[in-house]
Amino acid sequence: MKANIGIADSHLLGVAKLLNVLLADEFTLYAKTRNYQWNVTGPGFMEMHKFFEGQYEELDEIMDEVAERVRMLGHYSLGSLNAFAKATRLTEGQDESDTRKMIQSLLDDHETIIRMCRNDINTTQDEYKDAGTADFITGVMKSHEKMAWMLRSYLA
């Protein structure tokens, strides 16, 4: 059934597309974080193993919320690895064995998502007239800001 929430169909489609790109970014960062959690070694192994686990668990929650937001707007969320790979604005990067490089790579991706969210908030609010999704993306951005701060603290 079509969503009748006071937003033009074309605007709902635009927002859904924007959110699906965000979903692809979240999935890419989730996969990278999970990879690093599985493969971290060296001094501080257990701490970093648990730290990365906490981050990918938070990303899992964000992914679910983004996908559900797309559905609330009456559209379908991406759900395949192929679709995520085509839509993401991030790169998987290379396998790292150095913990500091892992942390820096994750930090770079979180900061990229933060910058993209800032742009997406404006587009969603100004172009698509969807204050609810703009607020939702603001919450996603704030989650990434906190995760980025935690990663940045390891590099200080």
N, C-alpha and C positions, 0 to 999 in steps of 0.2 A: 504494500500500500504506500502511496506517495505521501511524503512528509508535507503537511500544510502548516508551516510555522512562520509565515510572513516573509519569506525570502524567495525571490524569483528562482525558478527551476534552473536557469542558466547559472545563477550565482551559487546555488547548492552544488551543481556539478563542478564549478570552478574550485570551490572550497574542498570538495571531496578529492579532486585531483591533487590539490596542494597537500592535503592530509595524507594521501597515499604516498607522496614523495617523502614526507616526514616519516611515515611508517617504514619505508624502505631504508631511510637513514638510520632509524632506530634499530632495525634488524641487523644492518651491517655493523653498527657499533656493538650491538649485543654479541654477534658472532666473533668479532675481534676480541672483545673482553673475555668471552668464554674461552677462546683459544689461548689467550695469555694466562688465564686462571689454570688451565690444564697443563701449560708448559713452563710456568715460572720455575726457576731453580735458584740455588745459591743461598747466601745469607739472607735471613728474613723470609725464607720460603713460606713458612706457615702463615705469617702475618699477611704477606702479599696474596697468597692463595685465598685466604678468607676475605681480604679486602676486595679483590677482583670478583669474588663470588657475590659479595654484597652489592657491588655495582651492577653486575649482570642481572641480579634479581630485581633491582630497581628498574633497569631497562626493560625487563620482561613485563613489569606492571605498566610502564609507559606504553609499550607496544600494544598491549591489550586495550588500554584506554583510547589510544589513537584509532585503532581498528573499530572499536565500538562507536566512537564519535562519527566515523564515516557512515556506519550503519544507521545511526540516529538521523543522519541527514538524508537517508533514503537511497544510499548508494552502496556498492560493494567494495570491501577493502581488498587490497592485494593479499595474496597468501602463498605464493610460490617463490622458490629461490630464484627462478628465472625472472619473474616479475620484479622482485626486489633488486636484483642485479642491474636490470635495465633502468630502474627508476631512481636509484640512490644517487646522491650528490657526493658521497664519500667513496674512498677506495679501501679495499680490504687491507692493503699494505703488505708488508713482508713479514714472514715469521721472524720474531726477534728472540734472542737468547739473553740479551742484556735487559735487566729489570728497568733501569732508568729509561732506556729507549722504548720499552713497552709503555711506561707511564707517560712519556712525552707524546707518543703516538696517540694514546687514548685522550690525553689532554687536548691535543690538536683537533681531534674529531669532536669532542664536546664543545670546544670553542667555535668550531665551524657550525655546529647545530645551533648554538646560541645566536650567532650572527644571522643564520638563515631564519630562525624563529622571529627575530626582531623584524626582519623584512616581511615575513609571512603574517605577522600580527597586523602590520600596516595594510597589507594587501587585503587581508580578510575583513578588516574593519572598514577601510576606505572604499575599496573597489567592490567587494561583495556584500557589504552592509550586514555582516554577521558578527555582532558583538559577542555572542555566546562562544563561538569558536575562537575569536580573538582572545577572549579571556582564558579559554582552555589552553591555547598555545602559550599564553603567558605563564600558566602553571607548568607546562612542559619545560619552558625555557628556564624557569626558576629551579626546577629539579636538576637540569644540566649545569646551571651555575653552581649549585652546591657540589655536584660530583666533580666539576672542574676545579673548584677550590680545594677539595680533598686531594685530588691528583697533584695540583700545583704545590700543595704543602709538602708532598714527598720530594719534590725537586728543589725546594728552597735550601 
